[in-house]
Amino acid sequence: MTFASDRMQANQEILEKQRYDMQSKEHIARTSRFKFDPNDVMKQLRSNIIGQNAALDEIENMLMTVKADFNVPNRPLAVTLMLGPTGVGKTETVRLIAQAINGKPDAFCRIDMNTLAQEHYAAALTGAPPGYVGSKEGNTLFNEEQIQGSFSKPGIVLFDEIEKASNEVIRGLLNVLDTGTLNLTSGTKSLDFKNSLIFMTSNIGAKEAQARLKLIAKLPKRLQQFAKATKLDDSEITERALHKKFDPEFLNRIERILHYQAVPTDFISQLILLEVEKLNLRLRKQNRTVSLTDRAIKFLSGKHDVRFGARGLGHRFRILIDSKLARFLIQNPNVNHIVIDYSKNEIELSTIN
């Protein structure tokens, strides 16, 4: 069934391309070949990425430009670098875009750059040089299908934690970002990124920026506003660290540099409600739901360490809730809805029939 479905999808793509080509021959083509709706993508992003409005506005601009379909030829569709501390939604942004466009959150090519910290690991991207084992096979970490996408859908590539890769690996990416092509060192094959949305993430400067933020947080409100107005906040430190780490020829190939901010405490309750939604998705197959009382939300919001962002909050939520919920469900197999409360210095679970 999966094979038949894939064949039908491939045939549909061929028909779409033929219609597009015919339209171009008959008259000026003014409809985009891309079928995704930027508004639908942004709805998912804004519902799940909290406290990052400025970054998401730039993501929306990028998606609109790609959708309009007058992209620069012989280059990737877009090259975006997302900066910020851990757990603020950088990688999650790419997952949600993949979910909205391809229907699956893992439908993109992810390269963990922290595994390419030494110079000789450049061969993992470009393949082994001639004369070395594996050179004829042209093996590479890239998933060709995911980077090329299809006629109606862009490919999606993520270089995660780009600052941890060796300089040799970074230099190997220059041609990808500039011309949308990566020639494997075997000389037998090249990879095409011209239909790709390329994302990169980095935590560079995050520790220094958070230390500065802690100092600013101790100042009176008026001085805090002055510090932000004069760019004495985390983005200024991050920019400085970025230019210290990367050469200008690399940075000049990046179209958008987005700054994801440490999640303010004002948004912690919203992040907790997102964790409840994720839990309810996992419970859906059992036809069960959970909800939190205000007291439980207040308890879970307390003592949150902003250094670890939403990811740290998710870990804390699962540690405090999942084990208690598991025991409760095993002991009460017929319950449908569970209320999670905080009373007498502990999490309490009850049911509503």
Residue frames as qw, qx, qy, qz and C-alpha x, y, z in Angstrom:
[[0.000, 0.886, 0.463, 0.000, 0.00, 0.00, 0.00],
 [0.313, -0.784, 0.112, 0.525, 2.86, 2.34, 0.82],
 [0.410, -0.108, 0.609, 0.670, 4.53, 1.59, -2.53],
 [0.197, 0.617, 0.668, 0.365, 1.28, 2.32, -4.40],
 [0.157, -0.924, -0.271, 0.221, 0.82, 5.53, -2.44],
 [0.387, -0.579, 0.319, 0.643, 4.38, 6.65, -3.26],
 [0.354, 0.175, 0.682, 0.616, 3.82, 5.91, -6.96],
 [0.067, 0.808, 0.564, 0.155, 0.58, 7.91, -6.96],
 [0.270, -0.867, -0.042, 0.417, 2.36, 10.81, -5.26],
 [0.415, -0.319, 0.504, 0.687, 5.19, 10.68, -7.81],
 [0.268, 0.451, 0.699, 0.486, 2.71, 10.62, -10.70],
 [0.067, -0.907, -0.404, 0.094, 0.88, 13.59, -9.20],
 [0.346, -0.698, 0.194, 0.596, 4.14, 15.54, -9.02],
 [0.375, 0.010, 0.646, 0.665, 4.84, 14.77, -12.70],
 [0.129, 0.699, 0.644, 0.283, 1.37, 15.98, -13.70],
 [0.209, -0.899, -0.193, 0.333, 1.77, 19.17, -11.66],
 [0.372, -0.486, 0.394, 0.686, 5.08, 19.92, -13.37],
 [0.305, 0.283, 0.712, 0.565, 3.61, 19.25, -16.82],
 [0.011, 0.858, 0.512, 0.049, 0.71, 21.62, -16.11],
 [0.303, -0.817, 0.033, 0.490, 3.14, 24.28, -14.87],
 [0.390, -0.232, 0.557, 0.695, 5.40, 23.91, -17.92],
 [0.226, 0.527, 0.706, 0.415, 2.41, 24.04, -20.28],
 [0.106, -0.912, -0.351, 0.182, 1.12, 27.15, -18.53],
 [0.353, -0.651, 0.246, 0.625, 4.52, 28.80, -18.95],
 [0.345, 0.044, 0.669, 0.657, 4.53, 28.01, -22.67],
 [0.109, 0.671, 0.676, 0.284, 1.00, 29.22, -23.31],
 [0.070, -0.879, -0.089, -0.464, 1.14, 32.42, -21.28],
 [0.096, 0.559, -0.554, 0.610, 2.90, 34.00, -18.35],
 [0.630, -0.316, -0.700, 0.116, 2.80, 31.68, -15.32],
 [0.144, -0.573, 0.240, -0.770, 1.55, 33.57, -12.30],
 [0.844, -0.447, -0.026, -0.295, 0.72, 30.70, -10.01],
 [0.208, -0.660, 0.709, -0.132, 3.35, 29.30, -7.67],
 [0.671, 0.163, -0.711, -0.133, 4.49, 25.73, -8.18],
 [0.146, 0.114, -0.818, 0.545, 4.68, 25.35, -4.37],
 [0.463, -0.459, -0.646, -0.397, 1.53, 23.96, -2.79],
 [0.414, -0.381, -0.623, 0.543, 2.16, 24.84, 0.85],
 [0.118, -0.864, -0.285, -0.398, 0.28, 27.77, 2.40],
 [0.339, 0.335, -0.448, 0.756, 2.56, 30.10, 4.40],
 [0.457, -0.462, 0.126, -0.749, -0.40, 31.10, 6.57],
 [0.925, -0.246, -0.226, -0.183, -0.98, 27.46, 7.60],
 [0.724, 0.164, -0.428, 0.516, 2.72, 27.04, 8.39],
 [0.071, 0.411, -0.329, 0.848, 2.78, 30.21, 10.47],
 [0.689, -0.460, -0.082, -0.554, -0.36, 29.18, 12.35],
 [0.923, -0.174, -0.310, 0.148, 1.47, 26.08, 13.57],
 [0.541, 0.266, -0.342, 0.721, 4.61, 28.05, 14.39],
 [0.157, -0.482, 0.181, -0.843, 2.86, 30.81, 16.33],
 [0.801, -0.420, -0.159, -0.395, 0.85, 28.24, 18.29],
 [0.948, -0.195, -0.172, 0.186, 3.92, 26.31, 19.39],
 [0.589, 0.178, -0.192, 0.765, 6.90, 28.70, 19.43],
 [0.319, -0.869, -0.375, 0.045, 6.34, 31.04, 22.37],
 [0.374, -0.842, 0.040, 0.387, 7.94, 34.45, 22.93],
 [0.498, -0.207, 0.499, 0.678, 9.78, 34.67, 19.58],
 [0.437, 0.774, 0.387, -0.246, 7.61, 37.07, 17.58],
 [0.119, 0.825, -0.355, -0.423, 10.47, 38.92, 15.86],
 [0.236, -0.310, 0.871, 0.300, 12.10, 35.69, 14.65],
 [0.436, 0.393, 0.809, -0.026, 8.77, 34.25, 13.47],
 [0.349, 0.830, 0.113, -0.419, 8.01, 37.44, 11.53],
 [0.069, 0.657, -0.627, -0.412, 11.22, 36.87, 9.56],
 [0.339, 0.016, 0.935, 0.108, 10.34, 33.20, 9.02],
 [0.457, 0.653, 0.544, -0.263, 7.01, 34.37, 7.60],
 [0.246, 0.820, -0.248, -0.454, 8.78, 36.80, 5.25],
 [0.133, -0.408, 0.849, 0.309, 11.02, 33.97, 4.05],
 [0.398, 0.266, 0.878, -0.026, 8.10, 31.58, 3.43],
 [0.413, 0.774, 0.290, -0.382, 6.13, 34.24, 1.57],
 [0.135, 0.732, -0.492, -0.451, 9.11, 34.97, -0.69],
 [0.214, -0.169, 0.939, 0.211, 9.58, 31.28, -1.48],
 [0.424, 0.484, 0.737, -0.208, 5.86, 30.81, -2.11],
 [0.333, 0.790, 0.012, -0.514, 5.81, 33.77, -4.54],
 [0.843, 0.188, 0.447, 0.234, 8.15, 31.68, -6.71],
 [0.477, 0.855, -0.103, 0.175, 10.52, 34.29, -8.13],
 [0.724, -0.610, 0.219, 0.238, 13.53, 32.95, -6.28],
 [0.081, 0.796, -0.534, -0.274, 17.12, 33.61, -7.35],
 [0.949, 0.252, -0.175, -0.074, 18.21, 30.81, -9.72],
 [0.722, 0.348, -0.459, 0.383, 21.28, 28.69, -8.98],
 [0.026, -0.384, 0.599, -0.702, 21.01, 29.28, -5.24],
 [0.127, -0.317, -0.899, 0.272, 19.11, 27.62, -2.38],
 [0.152, -0.726, -0.541, -0.396, 15.59, 28.94, -1.92],
 [0.329, -0.867, 0.083, -0.365, 16.56, 30.42, 1.46],
 [0.649, 0.111, -0.555, 0.508, 19.46, 30.32, 3.91],
 [0.436, -0.763, -0.042, -0.475, 18.55, 31.12, 7.51],
 [0.461, 0.150, -0.684, 0.545, 20.71, 31.12, 10.65],
 [0.563, -0.694, -0.262, -0.364, 18.87, 30.92, 13.99],
 [0.344, 0.339, -0.591, 0.646, 20.80, 32.09, 17.05],
 [0.550, -0.562, 0.074, -0.613, 19.89, 31.76, 20.70],
 [0.271, -0.399, 0.803, -0.349, 20.27, 29.68, 23.88],
 [0.149, -0.049, -0.979, -0.127, 19.12, 26.09, 24.20],
 [0.012, -0.444, -0.859, 0.253, 15.43, 25.29, 24.47],
 [0.158, 0.454, 0.154, -0.863, 14.01, 28.43, 22.86],
 [0.666, 0.525, 0.422, -0.322, 12.53, 26.78, 19.77],
 [0.133, 0.638, -0.540, -0.532, 15.20, 26.92, 17.03],
 [0.018, -0.117, 0.960, 0.255, 15.17, 23.24, 16.06],
 [0.294, 0.447, 0.778, -0.328, 11.47, 22.98, 16.86],
 [0.343, 0.646, -0.050, -0.680, 10.82, 25.70, 14.26],
 [0.231, 0.383, -0.765, -0.463, 12.29, 23.47, 11.55],
 [0.109, 0.139, 0.980, -0.094, 10.32, 20.44, 12.78],
 [0.337, 0.572, 0.527, -0.530, 7.07, 22.39, 12.64],
 [0.344, 0.594, -0.342, -0.642, 7.83, 23.68, 9.13],
 [0.117, 0.196, -0.937, -0.264, 8.51, 20.10, 8.02],
 [0.211, 0.330, 0.862, -0.322, 5.26, 18.98, 9.66],
 [0.370, 0.635, 0.243, -0.633, 3.25, 21.70, 7.93],
 [0.366, 0.590, -0.476, -0.539, 4.81, 21.18, 4.48],
 [0.359, 0.290, -0.866, -0.192, 5.52, 17.44, 4.41],
 [0.792, -0.307, -0.279, -0.448, 3.08, 16.07, 6.98],
 [0.884, -0.267, -0.292, 0.248, 5.82, 14.64, 9.24],
 [0.287, -0.946, 0.145, 0.045, 8.01, 16.49, 11.78],
 [0.611, -0.475, 0.518, 0.363, 11.09, 14.45, 10.84],
 [0.715, 0.542, 0.383, 0.218, 10.73, 14.92, 7.07],
 [0.206, 0.952, -0.226, 0.037, 13.90, 16.96, 6.68],
 [0.819, 0.253, -0.321, 0.403, 17.63, 16.31, 6.38],
 [0.441, -0.882, 0.129, -0.107, 19.30, 17.00, 9.74],
 [0.719, 0.350, -0.392, 0.454, 23.08, 17.16, 10.09],
 [0.610, -0.781, -0.076, 0.111, 24.32, 17.33, 13.71],
 [0.449, 0.784, -0.290, 0.316, 27.40, 19.48, 13.30],
 [0.467, -0.715, 0.474, -0.213, 28.75, 18.61, 16.76],
 [0.923, -0.057, 0.368, 0.094, 29.66, 15.21, 15.26],
 [0.712, 0.572, 0.091, 0.397, 31.86, 16.95, 12.68],
 [0.347, -0.924, 0.073, 0.145, 34.22, 18.74, 15.05],
 [0.555, -0.460, 0.498, 0.482, 37.45, 17.50, 13.44],
 [0.238, 0.602, -0.384, -0.658, 38.75, 18.46, 10.01],
 [0.013, 0.162, -0.925, -0.344, 38.85, 14.96, 8.55],
 [0.317, 0.415, 0.794, -0.311, 35.11, 14.64, 9.18],
 [0.325, 0.511, -0.170, -0.778, 34.52, 16.90, 6.16],
 [0.159, 0.143, -0.888, -0.406, 34.50, 13.66, 4.15],
 [0.185, 0.351, 0.862, -0.315, 31.25, 12.75, 5.90],
 [0.366, 0.684, 0.244, -0.582, 29.59, 15.52, 3.86],
 [0.378, 0.696, -0.385, -0.474, 31.58, 15.48, 0.62],
 [0.982, 0.180, -0.036, -0.048, 32.42, 11.76, 0.44],
 [0.734, -0.438, 0.340, 0.392, 35.82, 10.07, 0.58],
 [0.183, 0.767, -0.408, -0.459, 38.51, 11.44, -1.78],
 [0.845, 0.414, -0.305, -0.149, 39.63, 9.34, -4.78],
 [0.489, 0.419, -0.711, 0.281, 41.80, 6.41, -3.73],
 [0.232, -0.239, 0.697, -0.635, 40.22, 6.10, -0.27],
 [0.011, 0.252, 0.966, -0.052, 37.81, 3.41, 0.87],
 [0.163, 0.663, 0.650, -0.332, 34.26, 4.27, -0.17],
 [0.015, -0.447, 0.209, 0.869, 35.24, 6.92, -2.72],
 [0.078, -0.067, -0.777, -0.621, 33.48, 5.16, -5.59],
 [0.103, -0.542, -0.831, 0.069, 30.21, 4.82, -3.67],
 [0.006, -0.453, -0.121, -0.883, 29.96, 8.56, -3.06],
 [0.455, -0.571, -0.667, 0.148, 28.58, 8.06, 0.45],
 [0.050, 0.366, -0.159, 0.916, 27.52, 11.18, 2.33],
 [0.020, 0.265, 0.740, -0.618, 25.45, 12.11, 5.39],
 [0.356, 0.217, -0.052, -0.907, 23.00, 13.99, 3.18],
 [0.463, 0.370, 0.798, -0.107, 19.64, 12.45, 2.34],
 [0.130, -0.011, 0.511, 0.849, 19.32, 13.37, -1.33],
 [0.120, -0.564, -0.744, -0.338, 15.53, 12.97, -1.43],
 [0.302, -0.771, -0.457, 0.326, 15.01, 15.26, 1.57],
 [0.274, -0.483, 0.110, 0.825, 17.34, 18.01, 0.32],
 [0.066, 0.060, 0.603, 0.793, 15.86, 18.09, -3.17],
 [0.425, 0.325, 0.425, -0.730, 12.20, 17.96, -2.15],
 [0.445, 0.408, 0.761, 0.235, 9.87, 17.79, -5.15],
 [0.175, 0.421, 0.406, 0.792, 8.37, 20.05, -7.78],
 [0.328, -0.715, -0.340, -0.515, 5.60, 21.27, -5.47],
 [0.681, -0.727, -0.077, 0.037, 7.46, 21.04, -2.13],
 [0.206, 0.816, -0.490, 0.229, 10.84, 22.49, -1.11],
 [0.780, -0.030, -0.534, 0.325, 13.50, 20.30, 0.44],
 [0.417, -0.860, 0.103, -0.274, 14.40, 21.14, 4.04],
 [0.750, 0.195, -0.436, 0.458, 17.94, 20.91, 5.46],
 [0.464, -0.869, 0.054, -0.165, 19.07, 21.66, 9.02],
 [0.599, 0.342, -0.497, 0.526, 22.69, 22.11, 10.07],
 [0.612, -0.744, -0.229, -0.135, 22.28, 21.87, 13.83],
 [0.595, -0.735, 0.150, 0.289, 24.80, 23.62, 16.15],
 [0.687, 0.688, -0.029, 0.230, 26.82, 24.93, 13.22],
 [0.054, -0.896, 0.392, -0.203, 29.47, 26.54, 15.43],
 [0.733, -0.449, 0.509, -0.037, 30.68, 23.13, 16.64],
 [0.894, 0.397, 0.140, 0.155, 31.80, 21.96, 13.19],
 [0.624, -0.318, 0.246, 0.670, 35.46, 22.25, 12.17],
 [0.123, 0.695, -0.175, -0.686, 36.58, 25.11, 9.93],
 [0.057, -0.190, 0.835, 0.513, 37.20, 22.61, 7.13],
 [0.154, 0.471, 0.868, -0.010, 33.60, 21.42, 7.32],
 [0.133, 0.779, 0.281, -0.545, 32.33, 25.03, 7.28],
 [0.037, 0.542, -0.490, -0.681, 34.44, 25.79, 4.21],
 [0.143, 0.084, 0.934, 0.316, 32.95, 22.73, 2.54],
 [0.180, 0.652, 0.705, -0.214, 29.52, 24.33, 2.87],
 [0.015, -0.531, 0.088, 0.843, 30.41, 27.62, 1.17],
 [0.099, 0.072, -0.705, -0.699, 29.55, 26.36, -2.29],
 [0.076, -0.472, -0.878, 0.003, 26.27, 24.87, -1.03],
 [0.045, -0.710, -0.430, 0.557, 25.15, 28.23, 0.36],
 [0.006, -0.532, 0.274, 0.801, 26.38, 30.18, -2.67],
 [0.306, 0.253, -0.648, -0.650, 25.47, 28.05, -5.71],
 [0.810, -0.018, 0.220, -0.543, 23.22, 25.37, -4.23],
 [0.879, 0.318, -0.351, -0.049, 25.58, 22.61, -5.34],
 [0.538, -0.631, 0.558, -0.023, 27.86, 20.23, -3.47],
 [0.710, 0.482, -0.501, -0.111, 30.35, 18.31, -5.61],
 [0.906, -0.387, 0.172, 0.014, 31.38, 15.05, -3.99],
 [0.196, -0.763, 0.559, 0.260, 35.15, 14.62, -3.88],
 [0.685, 0.038, 0.701, 0.195, 34.91, 11.38, -5.88],
 [0.072, 0.373, -0.433, -0.818, 34.01, 13.56, -8.86],
 [0.000, -0.188, -0.924, -0.333, 31.22, 11.20, -9.87],
 [0.191, -0.679, -0.697, -0.131, 28.25, 13.04, -8.41],
 [0.044, 0.190, -0.218, 0.956, 26.95, 16.37, -7.17],
 [0.090, -0.548, -0.782, 0.282, 24.08, 17.16, -4.79],
 [0.018, 0.474, 0.339, 0.813, 21.53, 19.82, -5.70],
 [0.185, -0.439, -0.619, 0.624, 20.30, 22.21, -2.98],
 [0.016, -0.114, -0.256, -0.960, 18.61, 24.73, -5.29],
 [0.503, -0.449, -0.492, -0.551, 15.16, 23.59, -4.20],
 [0.594, -0.290, -0.643, 0.387, 16.10, 23.59, -0.50],
 [0.329, -0.869, 0.029, -0.367, 15.22, 25.68, 2.53],
 [0.674, 0.152, -0.522, 0.500, 18.51, 25.64, 4.45],
 [0.486, -0.826, -0.008, -0.285, 18.43, 26.31, 8.20],
 [0.573, 0.235, -0.575, 0.534, 21.32, 26.52, 10.64],
 [0.559, -0.795, -0.175, -0.156, 21.18, 26.79, 14.42],
 [0.533, 0.338, -0.457, 0.627, 23.80, 28.01, 16.85],
 [0.567, -0.741, -0.334, 0.131, 24.15, 28.58, 20.59],
 [0.587, 0.225, -0.138, 0.765, 27.17, 30.81, 20.05],
 [0.037, 0.360, -0.182, 0.914, 27.48, 33.58, 22.63],
 [0.570, -0.540, -0.486, -0.383, 24.50, 32.20, 24.58],
 [0.667, -0.402, -0.461, 0.426, 26.35, 31.76, 27.90],
 [0.306, -0.032, -0.109, 0.945, 27.80, 35.27, 27.79],
 [0.243, -0.387, -0.344, -0.820, 24.44, 36.71, 26.77],
 [0.628, -0.550, -0.530, -0.150, 22.60, 35.01, 29.63],
 [0.558, -0.297, -0.364, 0.684, 25.18, 36.27, 32.12],
 [0.068, 0.128, 0.078, 0.986, 24.56, 39.80, 30.81],
 [0.432, -0.473, -0.494, -0.587, 20.80, 39.31, 31.04],
 [0.623, -0.488, -0.556, 0.253, 21.08, 38.29, 34.69],
 [0.356, -0.183, -0.196, 0.895, 22.96, 41.49, 35.44],
 [0.144, -0.243, -0.298, -0.912, 20.43, 43.61, 33.54],
 [0.509, -0.498, -0.650, -0.266, 17.54, 41.89, 35.35],
 [0.508, -0.439, -0.492, 0.555, 18.88, 43.25, 38.65],
 [0.148, 0.046, 0.041, 0.987, 18.65, 46.83, 37.38],
 [0.322, 0.454, 0.436, -0.707, 15.59, 49.08, 37.82],
 [0.594, 0.543, 0.594, 0.018, 13.00, 48.76, 35.05],
 [0.282, 0.932, -0.027, -0.225, 13.99, 52.08, 33.48],
 [0.150, -0.688, 0.656, 0.272, 17.62, 51.06, 33.19],
 [0.586, 0.077, 0.798, 0.116, 16.60, 47.65, 31.79],
 [0.537, 0.753, 0.374, -0.066, 14.66, 49.41, 29.02],
 [0.092, 0.909, -0.329, -0.239, 17.66, 51.67, 28.34],
 [0.424, -0.409, 0.774, 0.231, 19.96, 48.63, 28.07],
 [0.600, 0.363, 0.704, 0.110, 17.66, 47.03, 25.49],
 [0.372, 0.902, 0.162, -0.149, 17.23, 50.28, 23.55],
 [0.036, 0.854, -0.485, -0.182, 21.00, 50.69, 23.30],
 [0.875, 0.302, -0.369, -0.084, 21.44, 47.03, 22.27],
 [0.045, -0.557, 0.749, -0.355, 23.26, 46.07, 25.44],
 [0.850, -0.111, 0.304, -0.415, 21.20, 42.89, 25.51],
 [0.758, -0.162, 0.618, 0.131, 21.91, 39.33, 24.40],
 [0.734, 0.628, 0.244, 0.093, 21.65, 39.98, 20.64],
 [0.167, 0.929, -0.328, 0.047, 24.59, 42.41, 20.71],
 [0.468, -0.553, 0.689, 0.005, 26.80, 39.84, 22.48],
 [0.809, 0.204, 0.551, 0.023, 25.68, 37.08, 20.15],
 [0.578, 0.815, 0.011, 0.033, 26.49, 39.15, 17.06],
 [0.053, -0.846, 0.530, -0.020, 29.97, 39.85, 18.37],
 [0.619, -0.292, 0.729, 0.003, 30.62, 36.16, 19.07],
 [0.790, 0.486, 0.372, -0.042, 29.22, 35.25, 15.64],
 [0.465, 0.863, -0.188, 0.058, 31.64, 37.51, 13.77],
 [0.276, -0.706, 0.651, -0.047, 34.53, 36.29, 15.89],
 [0.720, -0.079, 0.689, -0.037, 33.80, 32.65, 15.06],
 [0.697, 0.463, 0.523, 0.161, 32.89, 32.78, 11.35],
 [0.349, -0.136, 0.366, 0.852, 34.65, 34.35, 8.37],
 [0.320, 0.460, 0.057, -0.826, 32.88, 37.10, 6.39],
 [0.323, 0.203, -0.713, -0.588, 32.63, 34.90, 3.27],
 [0.152, -0.263, -0.950, 0.076, 30.50, 32.45, 5.27],
 [0.074, 0.520, 0.541, -0.657, 28.27, 35.07, 6.92],
 [0.222, 0.385, -0.263, -0.856, 27.77, 36.86, 3.58],
 [0.272, -0.023, -0.853, -0.445, 26.09, 33.75, 2.20],
 [0.080, -0.425, -0.837, 0.334, 23.40, 33.80, 4.92],
 [0.054, -0.544, -0.439, -0.713, 20.24, 35.71, 4.00],
 [0.493, -0.694, -0.105, -0.515, 18.60, 35.94, 7.41],
 [0.380, 0.118, -0.732, 0.553, 20.15, 35.86, 10.88],
 [0.542, -0.605, -0.327, -0.483, 17.41, 35.45, 13.49],
 [0.079, 0.324, -0.681, 0.652, 17.82, 36.03, 17.22],
 [0.646, -0.460, -0.571, -0.211, 15.76, 33.73, 19.45],
 [0.164, -0.624, 0.385, -0.660, 15.48, 35.22, 22.92],
 [0.132, -0.015, -0.900, 0.416, 15.58, 33.45, 26.28],
 [0.323, -0.546, -0.675, -0.377, 11.95, 32.65, 27.10],
 [0.160, -0.423, 0.306, -0.838, 10.62, 35.31, 29.53],
 [0.038, 0.098, 0.889, -0.446, 9.00, 34.07, 32.74],
 [0.480, 0.248, 0.159, -0.826, 5.72, 35.66, 31.54],
 [0.665, 0.275, -0.476, -0.505, 5.37, 32.85, 28.99],
 [0.029, -0.260, 0.947, -0.189, 6.10, 29.88, 31.29],
 [0.546, 0.206, 0.630, -0.513, 2.42, 29.10, 31.88],
 [0.685, 0.535, -0.157, -0.469, 1.82, 29.02, 28.11],
 [0.329, 0.475, -0.813, -0.072, 4.70, 26.57, 27.69],
 [0.284, -0.068, 0.878, -0.379, 3.19, 24.34, 30.38],
 [0.674, 0.392, 0.327, -0.533, -0.14, 24.31, 28.54],
 [0.562, 0.564, -0.514, -0.317, 1.74, 23.30, 25.39],
 [0.049, 0.302, -0.941, 0.147, 3.19, 20.35, 27.31],
 [0.524, 0.182, 0.658, -0.509, -0.36, 19.41, 28.33],
 [0.688, 0.528, -0.104, -0.487, -1.39, 19.48, 24.66],
 [0.374, 0.492, -0.778, -0.109, 1.52, 17.18, 23.76],
 [0.214, -0.110, 0.905, -0.351, 0.56, 14.82, 26.57],
 [0.637, 0.342, 0.410, -0.557, -3.05, 14.75, 25.38],
 [0.598, 0.541, -0.450, -0.384, -1.85, 13.89, 21.88],
 [0.183, 0.329, -0.922, 0.087, -0.01, 10.88, 23.31],
 [0.314, 0.100, 0.804, -0.494, -3.12, 9.88, 25.30],
 [0.563, 0.288, -0.150, -0.760, -5.44, 10.22, 22.32],
 [0.488, 0.170, -0.815, -0.261, -4.92, 6.60, 21.25],
 [0.172, -0.170, -0.897, 0.371, -6.31, 5.60, 24.67],
 [0.233, -0.651, -0.499, -0.523, -9.22, 8.03, 24.33],
 [0.522, -0.628, -0.399, 0.417, -8.08, 9.89, 27.45],
 [0.211, 0.761, -0.010, 0.614, -7.39, 13.53, 28.31],
 [0.531, -0.402, -0.436, 0.605, -5.79, 15.45, 31.17],
 [0.040, 0.851, 0.123, 0.509, -6.13, 19.01, 32.41],
 [0.483, -0.002, -0.471, 0.739, -4.24, 21.11, 34.96],
 [0.255, -0.869, -0.410, 0.107, -5.65, 23.30, 37.69],
 [0.147, 0.917, -0.134, 0.346, -4.31, 26.81, 38.21],
 [0.598, -0.715, 0.357, -0.047, -2.51, 25.62, 41.34],
 [0.887, -0.011, 0.356, 0.295, -0.71, 22.92, 39.36],
 [0.550, 0.715, 0.097, 0.421, 0.31, 25.41, 36.66],
 [0.174, -0.925, 0.222, -0.254, 1.63, 27.80, 39.30],
 [0.774, -0.491, 0.389, 0.094, 3.64, 25.01, 40.95],
 [0.836, 0.233, 0.325, 0.376, 5.14, 23.78, 37.67],
 [0.339, 0.867, 0.025, 0.365, 6.00, 27.37, 36.70],
 [0.426, -0.867, 0.248, -0.067, 7.98, 27.90, 39.90],
 [0.601, -0.541, 0.537, 0.242, 11.71, 27.27, 40.15],
 [0.814, 0.515, 0.218, 0.156, 12.04, 27.06, 36.37],
 [0.491, -0.498, 0.323, 0.638, 15.63, 27.63, 35.23],
 [0.488, 0.802, 0.042, -0.342, 15.50, 29.98, 32.22],
 [0.115, -0.614, 0.693, 0.360, 18.93, 28.72, 31.08],
 [0.293, -0.014, 0.938, 0.183, 17.33, 25.53, 29.79],
 [0.330, 0.109, -0.367, -0.863, 14.33, 27.12, 28.07],
 [0.788, 0.003, -0.059, -0.613, 11.26, 25.18, 26.97],
 [0.715, 0.199, -0.670, -0.005, 13.22, 21.93, 26.70],
 [0.172, 0.172, -0.755, 0.609, 14.14, 22.07, 30.39],
 [0.512, -0.042, 0.296, -0.806, 10.55, 22.84, 31.30],
 [0.810, 0.125, -0.387, -0.421, 9.40, 19.84, 29.25],
 [0.521, 0.184, -0.788, 0.274, 11.84, 17.57, 31.10],
 [0.107, -0.107, 0.627, -0.765, 10.60, 18.86, 34.47],
 [0.678, 0.024, -0.010, -0.735, 6.98, 18.40, 33.43],
 [0.795, 0.127, -0.555, -0.210, 7.56, 14.79, 32.40],
 [0.349, 0.180, -0.788, 0.474, 9.53, 13.94, 35.55],
 [0.217, -0.028, 0.545, -0.809, 6.89, 15.37, 37.88],
 [0.665, 0.167, 0.070, -0.725, 3.77, 14.32, 35.96],
 [0.639, 0.274, -0.621, -0.361, 4.38, 11.24, 33.80],
 [0.278, 0.112, -0.920, 0.251, 5.29, 8.75, 36.52],
 [0.289, 0.145, 0.613, -0.720, 2.35, 9.78, 38.76],
 [0.638, 0.301, -0.126, -0.697, 0.01, 9.68, 35.77],
 [0.505, 0.246, -0.806, -0.188, 1.28, 6.23, 34.74],
 [0.057, -0.017, -0.897, 0.439, 0.61, 4.80, 38.22],
 [0.425, 0.243, 0.364, -0.793, -2.82, 6.41, 38.31],
 [0.639, 0.309, -0.376, -0.596, -3.82, 4.97, 34.93],
 [0.392, 0.160, -0.906, 0.015, -2.62, 1.48, 35.84],
 [0.038, 0.145, 0.809, -0.569, -4.63, 1.59, 39.06],
 [0.418, 0.525, 0.418, -0.612, -7.67, 3.17, 37.36],
 [0.316, -0.021, 0.744, 0.588, -7.84, 1.65, 33.86],
 [0.181, 0.624, 0.735, 0.195, -11.38, 2.87, 33.10],
 [0.077, -0.743, -0.198, 0.634, -10.87, 6.61, 33.60],
 [0.533, 0.663, 0.383, 0.361, -11.34, 8.98, 30.67],
 [0.168, 0.821, -0.063, 0.542, -10.38, 12.41, 32.00],
 [0.698, -0.338, -0.371, 0.511, -7.78, 13.13, 34.68],
 [0.069, -0.956, -0.005, -0.287, -7.42, 16.40, 36.58],
 [0.704, 0.062, -0.342, 0.619, -3.90, 17.26, 37.79],
 [0.298, -0.909, -0.089, -0.277, -3.82, 19.45, 40.88],
 [0.471, 0.297, -0.544, 0.628, -1.23, 20.61, 43.41],
 [0.571, -0.674, -0.058, -0.465, -2.23, 20.37, 47.04],
 [0.788, -0.586, 0.187, -0.015, -0.48, 19.77, 50.35],
 [0.164, -0.750, 0.587, 0.257, 2.94, 20.16, 48.71],
 [0.385, -0.124, 0.868, 0.289, 2.44, 17.43, 46.16],
 [0.363, 0.119, -0.554, -0.739, 0.90, 16.63, 42.78],
 [0.456, 0.160, 0.773, -0.411, -2.54, 15.05, 43.13],
 [0.213, 0.022, -0.720, -0.660, -4.57, 13.30, 40.44],
 [0.447, 0.278, 0.667, -0.527, -8.32, 12.80, 40.35],
 [0.117, 0.172, 0.816, 0.540, -10.86, 11.80, 37.75],
 [0.442, 0.295, 0.196, -0.824, -14.05, 13.23, 36.32],
 [0.343, 0.201, 0.902, 0.168, -16.48, 10.74, 34.81]]
